[in-house]
Amino acid sequence: MDMLKDFVMPVITALLAWWLTSVTHKRVARAAATAGLESQADSLLVSVSQLRASAAAGRVLWDSPAERGRTFLLAALHAAGGAAVTRMAGRSDRLSGLAGLGQAARFLAEERRHGKTASASVLPQSAAILAAAAPLLRHEDPAVAAGAQGVLEAIGDIENDEQFDRALRRFNDAVRTALQPRRRWWHRRRSA
């Protein structure tokens, strides 16, 4: 009996230690995966929010009819001012008209440069979105990967707020579902 006790107890202890170690490692891996998914999803949402804010600012600052009207008015004022200065210097009407057009062209060129600079500032934000979306596109949960793909597709038409909001909602729902703790087998069996 002592021999059986000396042999069986260490084997049972080793099996129990192996099982507890395995369960602990799985819990730690699951917690790390959950934290990683949360971080990746947050990174994507922050990057997308920055891009949407830039697009909204671009609409307000450059693309609205009111801003276009202001630009036209300012260009006309530059033209009138340039023509008046040249006319006051005693130049001909033709030369003063050309000087006014030159002033307006200089103003419009500066406006165009500012608009292109603002458009170019979107490139780093787009790169940040792609970098944030890359691990999510390879996620083991197909709903999370499909949600991230939907967000990337919605960026192509960032002006369509309804489509963009739907894509973000689908992505958030998929992430929330993936982050929910899995039910133990005895809970699943009891509820079935």
C-alpha positions as CSV (number, residue, x, y, z in Angstrom):
1,M,0.0,0.0,0.0
2,D,2.9,2.4,0.7
3,M,4.3,1.8,-2.7
4,L,1.0,2.6,-4.3
5,K,0.7,5.7,-2.1
6,D,4.2,6.7,-2.9
7,F,3.6,6.3,-6.7
8,V,0.0,7.4,-7.1
9,M,0.1,10.6,-5.0
10,P,3.1,12.2,-6.9
11,V,1.4,11.3,-10.3
12,I,-1.9,12.8,-9.2
13,T,-0.1,15.8,-7.8
14,A,1.8,16.2,-11.1
15,L,-1.4,15.9,-13.2
16,L,-3.1,18.4,-11.0
17,A,-0.2,20.8,-11.3
18,W,-0.1,20.4,-15.0
19,W,-3.9,21.0,-15.3
20,L,-3.7,24.1,-13.1
21,T,-0.7,25.5,-15.1
22,S,-2.5,24.9,-18.3
23,V,-5.7,26.6,-17.1
24,T,-3.6,29.6,-15.8
25,H,-1.7,29.9,-19.1
26,K,-5.0,29.9,-21.1
27,R,-6.5,32.6,-18.9
28,V,-3.4,34.7,-19.2
29,A,-3.3,34.2,-23.0
30,R,-7.0,35.1,-23.2
31,A,-6.5,38.2,-21.1
32,A,-3.6,39.3,-23.3
33,A,-5.6,38.7,-26.4
34,T,-8.5,40.7,-25.0
35,A,-6.2,43.6,-24.0
36,G,-4.6,43.5,-27.4
37,L,-8.0,43.6,-29.2
38,E,-9.1,46.5,-27.1
39,S,-6.0,48.4,-27.8
40,Q,-6.1,47.7,-31.5
41,A,-9.8,48.7,-31.8
42,D,-9.2,51.9,-29.8
43,S,-6.3,52.8,-32.0
44,L,-8.4,52.3,-35.2
45,L,-11.3,54.3,-33.7
46,V,-9.0,57.2,-32.7
47,S,-7.3,57.2,-36.1
48,V,-10.7,57.2,-37.9
49,S,-12.0,60.0,-35.6
50,Q,-8.9,62.1,-36.5
51,L,-9.5,61.6,-40.2
52,R,-13.2,62.4,-39.9
53,A,-12.3,65.6,-38.0
54,S,-9.9,66.6,-40.7
55,A,-12.5,65.9,-43.4
56,A,-15.1,68.0,-41.5
57,A,-12.6,70.8,-41.1
58,G,-11.8,70.7,-44.8
59,R,-15.4,70.9,-45.6
60,V,-15.8,74.0,-43.4
61,L,-12.6,75.7,-44.3
62,W,-12.4,75.0,-48.1
63,D,-15.4,73.3,-49.6
64,S,-18.5,75.1,-48.4
65,P,-20.3,77.5,-50.7
66,A,-19.8,80.3,-48.2
67,E,-16.0,79.8,-48.2
68,R,-15.9,79.7,-52.0
69,G,-17.9,82.9,-52.0
70,R,-15.5,84.5,-49.6
71,T,-12.6,83.4,-51.7
72,F,-14.1,84.9,-54.8
73,L,-14.9,88.1,-52.9
74,L,-11.3,88.4,-51.6
75,A,-9.9,87.7,-55.0
76,A,-12.1,90.4,-56.5
77,L,-10.9,92.8,-53.7
78,H,-7.2,91.9,-54.5
79,A,-7.9,92.6,-58.1
80,A,-9.5,95.9,-57.5
81,G,-6.8,96.9,-55.0
82,G,-4.0,96.0,-57.4
83,A,-5.7,97.8,-60.3
84,A,-6.2,100.9,-58.1
85,V,-2.6,101.0,-57.0
86,T,-1.4,100.7,-60.6
87,R,-3.9,103.3,-61.8
88,M,-2.9,105.7,-59.1
89,A,0.7,105.4,-60.3
90,G,-0.5,106.8,-63.6
91,R,-0.5,103.6,-65.6
92,S,-3.0,102.8,-68.4
93,D,-6.3,101.1,-67.8
94,R,-5.1,98.0,-69.5
95,L,-2.0,97.8,-67.4
96,S,-3.9,98.5,-64.2
97,G,-6.4,95.7,-65.2
98,L,-3.5,93.3,-65.7
99,A,-1.9,94.3,-62.4
100,G,-5.2,93.6,-60.7
101,L,-5.5,90.2,-62.3
102,G,-2.0,89.5,-61.2
103,Q,-2.9,90.3,-57.6
104,A,-6.0,88.1,-57.7
105,A,-3.9,85.3,-59.3
106,R,-1.4,85.6,-56.5
107,F,-4.1,85.4,-53.9
108,L,-5.8,82.4,-55.5
109,A,-2.5,80.6,-55.8
110,E,-1.9,81.1,-52.1
111,E,-5.4,79.8,-51.3
112,R,-4.8,76.8,-53.6
113,R,-1.5,76.1,-51.8
114,H,-3.2,76.1,-48.4
115,G,-5.9,73.8,-49.7
116,K,-3.4,71.3,-51.1
117,T,-1.4,71.5,-47.8
118,A,-4.5,70.6,-45.9
119,S,-5.3,67.8,-48.3
120,A,-1.8,66.4,-47.9
121,S,-2.1,66.4,-44.2
122,V,-4.6,63.6,-44.5
123,L,-2.0,61.2,-45.8
124,P,-0.4,60.5,-42.4
125,Q,-3.8,60.0,-40.9
126,S,-4.7,57.5,-43.6
127,A,-1.4,55.7,-42.9
128,A,-2.3,55.6,-39.2
129,I,-5.7,54.0,-40.0
130,L,-4.1,51.4,-42.2
131,A,-1.5,50.6,-39.5
132,A,-4.3,50.3,-36.9
133,A,-6.5,48.2,-39.2
134,A,-3.9,45.7,-40.3
135,P,-3.9,43.4,-37.2
136,L,-7.7,43.6,-37.0
137,L,-8.0,42.4,-40.6
138,R,-6.1,39.3,-39.6
139,H,-8.0,38.7,-36.4
140,E,-9.2,35.2,-35.7
141,D,-12.8,36.3,-35.2
142,P,-14.2,36.8,-38.8
143,A,-16.8,39.3,-37.5
144,V,-14.0,41.6,-36.2
145,A,-12.0,41.2,-39.5
146,A,-15.2,42.0,-41.5
147,G,-16.0,45.0,-39.3
148,A,-12.5,46.4,-39.8
149,Q,-12.8,45.8,-43.6
150,G,-16.1,47.7,-43.6
151,V,-14.5,50.7,-41.8
152,L,-11.7,50.8,-44.4
153,E,-14.3,50.6,-47.2
154,A,-16.3,53.4,-45.6
155,I,-13.2,55.6,-45.5
156,G,-13.3,55.6,-49.3
157,D,-16.5,57.7,-49.1
158,I,-15.9,59.6,-45.9
159,E,-18.5,62.2,-46.9
160,N,-21.3,59.6,-46.5
161,D,-21.9,59.9,-42.8
162,E,-24.7,57.3,-42.7
163,Q,-22.5,54.6,-44.3
164,F,-19.6,55.4,-42.1
165,D,-21.7,55.3,-38.9
166,R,-23.1,51.9,-39.9
167,A,-19.6,50.5,-40.5
168,L,-18.4,51.8,-37.2
169,R,-21.4,50.4,-35.4
170,R,-20.9,47.0,-37.0
171,F,-17.2,47.1,-36.1
172,N,-18.0,48.1,-32.5
173,D,-20.6,45.3,-32.2
174,A,-18.1,42.7,-33.5
175,V,-15.4,43.9,-31.1
176,R,-17.8,43.9,-28.1
177,T,-19.0,40.4,-28.9
178,A,-15.4,39.2,-29.3
179,L,-14.5,40.8,-25.9
180,Q,-17.3,39.1,-24.0
181,P,-15.9,36.3,-21.8
182,R,-16.7,32.8,-23.1
183,R,-19.1,30.9,-21.0
184,R,-17.9,27.7,-19.4
185,W,-18.9,24.4,-20.8
186,W,-21.2,23.7,-17.8
187,H,-23.0,27.0,-18.2
188,R,-23.6,26.2,-21.9
189,R,-24.7,22.7,-21.1
190,R,-27.1,23.9,-18.4
191,S,-28.7,26.6,-20.7
192,A,-29.1,24.2,-23.6
